[in-house]
Amino acid sequence: MLKDGFIKTSTDISIGEGVFATELTNLFKRWRQDKVWGSNSLQKMLIEQVAKGRDDIVIIKIPTQKLNHDSLKIRSQNILFNWTYSDKCYKMLENIEQELQKVAPDQTDWIRKFIPKVKQLIFKTEPINTATHLTKGAPAKESQLFARKKEAIEYIYKGNIPISNTEKIGEVNIAKLRSSSEYDPTKPMRSIFTALLKGTPEVKGAQLLNC
């Protein structure tokens, strides 16, 4: 980023194209444990991804007034993970269907009727236009609608962001933090974000973290 002068959009097709960011209040309050997400909180999963292969983490503030609002989108983590979970179930059912046809070829007609009904039940609760939401996102102005539904959301900016439009508000070396008295192993996320936001007004929000 320092070399190019920009935070560049991701080209990882597995997560989509754009600059991905979070709003701290939503991150602290909503990115918690959920039965669909698995055993870890999204906060922990995010930190693990950011810290992969390194100990130093930097947190950057991006004032939205300096961005093109038409290029700023949001994506619901609830929709993302529900879709991922449903997709796994869908593929599992397809495998079951194939195996049933092998062991009970005389029941092929019944299997072909039954499996699609189960698939419909799995996807019955899926939001309308899920694929569109996941690939294109929703307008950022809809963030309050998702917040009222208590959903974890991420922001996606469809373009490079000049470093001059951002502000570094904190950094931490996780290895050093873990060996210091400031680290609480029972609440690692609170410890990490408290260290990251030390000396900023946003540090108060880290106290919302209970993990």
N, C-alpha and C positions, 0 to 999 in steps of 0.2 A: 504493500500500500504506500509506504513512504517513497519507494523508488518510482512508482507510477504516478503518484499524486491522486489516486482514486481508490475508493472501495469498489472493486469490480464485481459485476454480476456473476453469480455462480453459473457454471456450465455443466454441473452435475445433473444429468437428466433424471436421476432417482429422486431428487428433491425439487426439481424445477429450475427455472431461470429467474434470477433476480438477486437483490441484496436482501438478506433475511435479518430481521431485527425483532425485538420484543419491547413492549411497554412495561416498565418495571412493576407498576401496581398490579397489572394483570398477571405478570410472571410470578410475583410473590403470592398472590391470592388464589390463582386458578391453575397454575402448572403443578398441581400436586398429584397424589396417587389416585389412580382410577383403575377399576377392575379390567377395563379394556386395554389400558396402556401396559399392563404387566406390574411386576412388583416394585419397580423403581418409579420415583416421581419424574415428571418431565424435566424438572429443574436439574435433577441429578444427571439425567440422560444428556441434557444440554451441556452441562459442565464437562462431562466425560468426553463428549464429542469435541468441544473446544480445546480441551487439554490433551487430546490424543497426541502422543509423541513429544509433549513439551510440558514444562512446569510453569512457565510464565503465561499469565492471562491478563489481557488488557480489556477494559470496558470503555466503549466509546459512545458518547451522546450525540444523537443526530437530531437537531432542531427541525421539526417538520415544516416550519414556515419557509425553510430554504429549499424545500423540495417541490417538484411538480405534483400537485395533489391528484391529477388525473392518472399519474403513474404509480401512485401509492395504493396498494391493495392489502387486504387482510385475508387470512386463512384460518379456519377453525381447526384446532388440534383434535377436538372431539370428532368432527367429521372425518378428518384424516385417519385417525386410529380406528374408528368404527368401520371405515371402508377397508382398511388393511385387515382387520379382524374378520370381516365378512368375506373378503376375498380369499383368505386362508380356508375358511369354512367351505366356501364354494368349490375350491379346488379339491378339498378333502372329499366332498360329496361326489364329485366327478370320478374320483378314484374308487369310491365305494360302489358307484353305479357300474363301473367296469368290472370290478371283482364279482359283484352279484350276478352279472350276466354270464360270467364264467362258471360259477358254481350252481346257478339256477337258470339255465338257458330256457327252460319251459315257462319261466316267470318274466320273460323279457317285457311283455306288454305292461304288466303290473309295475315293474321297475321304472319303465319310461313314464308312467303316469305319476308315480309316487315321488321320485326324486325331484322333478320340477316343482312340485308343491312345497317340498321342504325348502328348496332354494328361494321360493317366493316368500316364505315365512321369514327367512334370514334377512332378505332385502326389504321386507315390508316397512321397516322402520327407518330405512335409509332416506336421507333428505332428498328432495327433488333437485335434479341437476347437480348431483354430487360430483360427477366428472368435471363439469364446468367450474364448480367452486374450487376444486383441487388444482386444476391447471391454470385457471385465470384469476382466481381469487374474487373477493367481493370488494366493493368500494370501501375505502378506509372510513368514510363517514358512517358506515353501518357498525362500527366497532361497539357502540353503546348498546345496540340490539343484542349482540353476542354477550356483552358484559352482563346484561340483565338476565340472560339465560345461564350465567355463571360458567361460560365456556372459556377455555384457554385459547388465545389467538396469537398468531404471529403476523408481523407486517412484512410485506414483500414490495420492494421498490424496483420497478422495471427499468433500471438504468444504472449507470455508474454514478457514484456520489463523490464529488471532490472532497479530498481530505480537509481543504480549507473551510468546508461547510460543517465540519464535525469538531468535537471537543473530547479529548481524552480525560476522563474523570477518575480513573483509577487503574491500578495494576497490582498484581500479587504473584508471588512465586509460591506455588502450592506446596512444594517440598519443604521450603523454609517455614511456611505457615504451619504445617503439620507438626513440626518439631518445636513450635513455640507455645507459650502459655495462652495465646489468643485462640488457639484451636480447640474446639470441643468435639471430640470424636462421636458423641451422641447426636450432635447437630452439625454435621459437616457443611451443609448448604448455608446455614445461617453464618457459620464461621467464615466461609469463603466470600460470601456476598458482603458481609460486614467489613472484611478486609479490603475488598474491591472498592467499596463505596465510602471508605473512611474519609472523614473530613468534608463530606457532601451532605446536602439536605436529604438526599435519597437514602442515606444509610438507615434512617428510621424505619423505612419499609422492610429492611432485612429482618427486623424483629418479628415480622409476621410469619417468618419461616419456622416451622416446627420440626424440621428434619435436618 
